[in-house]
Structures are given as structure tokens and as C-alpha cells.
Amino acid sequence: MVKFIHCADLHLDSPFKSRDYLSQPIFEDIQKSAYESFKKIVDLALAEEIDFMIISGDLFDQQNRTLRAEVFLKEQFERLEREQIFIYLCHGNHDPLSSNIATVWPDNVSVFSENVETYQTITKNGEEIYLHGFSYQNDASYENKLDEYPTSQGYKGIHIGILHGTYSKTSTNDRYTEFRLEDLNNKLYHYWALGHIHERQQLSDMPQIHYPGNIQGRHFKELGEKGCLLVEGDNLNLDAKFVPTQFIRFEKA
């Protein structure tokens, strides 16, 4: 058995475009909303006693990143470290490796490099887990690195692919590391933890392929509940349950 949280697109300190229309108290709530949502995700991780957390890119907004955001994340990661919960994260187009994060993460955090690599871990129940992924080096990655992901063939355990990119059938102009479902299916993984698209969607159930969406709506085009996926199961069946954690919810009335 394995239990983990999959989230993506934190966008800490992302600017809110409609601030001129808001009262000061509401604007202040919006400024801290992504922070509060991630705190809830960490609270959930501790309450559920998960094995690890996956963050599939865009922790920050490169142009607006602050030291406050880095210190906040370090503090949250340290909360998880005290309970021996590991974090596996990749950097996306909004927070590439070239943006030079100054903060040193605690020892329970593993960051994927610009080349596809694999981290191996063992759950509390002794299940072997293989996590495959890479981080963007620059703010635009149009190269297809899926060929570099190893297949799971010949390896026991649960295999998870981590990818910040664009599904080929998604209608968006921000097309980074575009992929087709066949590209992912060919790797024979049990789960794909995607990031980049802010709308929650499941692309496949065998294997499980998910965009969790962003953790907090940032404007009136990002409506509804936002949060993370709590994933639990074994190599025969993984179940992903959405858990809302947004601090502010945008809806049309």
C-alpha cells in the first residue's frame, strides 16, 4: 500500500489582476490565499500520515517570487520532515531552475534536475516506489523529454511519472512539453502526476493520469473548488480523491 498527495501550481505571490475592484480586506485575503491553501494541504498530509507529497511544478511565479514565499515553503516542508514525510518536486515554466532559489530545502525534499531522473523510496508498509521526472531549466521548454523516461518493464513496485506539461488536446496557448496519452501509456507507469493546467481533470483511469489543478483560484476565470489529490492503493489499483483546500472560492452568482 502507498498513500501520497499530488498537488501542483502553487503560484505563491502570483499577482491578482482585478485588485482595483476589491475592498482592502478582501484583497488582503486574496494575497494570502495560496499560502493558506498550502497550509491546509500540509495539515491533510499530517492527518492522513501519507508516505510522500508530489508537487508537479510552478511553486512560484518567477517575476514575483519573494523571500517570504521561500521561507514559508521551507517552514511547511520542515513540518513534514518532523513526521518523516518526503517531498518530490519539479520546477515548471514559472519557476525554472535558472531562477536560482536562494533557500536550502530540508533533507526530506528531493528536487528533479533538468535531466530526467528517478528517485526510489520505500513506504512505511515496505512498498517500493519509483518516481520519474525532470525540472525546466528555463522558462520555456518545448523539447520533448518523454523519450528519456524509463519504462517500468522489469522493475517491481509502483512507478509514478511527474510531468509539467500540456496534453495535446488541451485548448490553451501556453503549450509546454506537449504530450499525447499514448506517450504516457507506453511507459507502463501506475500513475502520472501532471502539472501546468489549472483546471482539475482526469485524463485516464488505467493508468491513473491526473491534473490536480492549481491549489487556489487567482481570478474570476479560475472558478470552483481548488486543492489537491489524495492518492491511495497498491500496484493493482490506485484511487485518487480530490480534497478542496482553497481559502477563497471564486464563483459566478
PEJO-V970711 format. One record per run of one state. SS is the DSSP state (H for helix, E for strand, L for the rest). FROM is the first residue (numbers start at 1). TO is the last residue. If there is no record, write none. Layout:
SS&FROM&TO ; SS&FROM&TO
This chain:
L&1&1 ; E&2&7 ; L&8&11 ; E&12&12 ; L&13&18 ; H&19&21 ; L&22&23 ; H&24&48 ; L&49&51 ; E&52&56 ; L&57&59 ; E&60&60 ; L&61&61 ; H&62&64 ; L&65&66 ; H&67&81 ; L&82&85 ; E&86&90 ; L&91&96 ; H&97&99 ; L&100&108 ; E&109&111 ; L&112&116 ; E&117&122 ; L&123&127 ; E&128&133 ; L&134&145 ; H&146&148 ; L&149&157 ; E&158&164 ; L&165&165 ; E&166&167 ; L&168&177 ; E&178&179 ; L&180&180 ; H&181&185 ; L&186&190 ; E&191&195 ; L&196&200 ; E&201&205 ; L&206&207 ; E&208&211 ; L&212&226 ; E&227&233 ; L&234&237 ; E&238&244 ; L&245&253
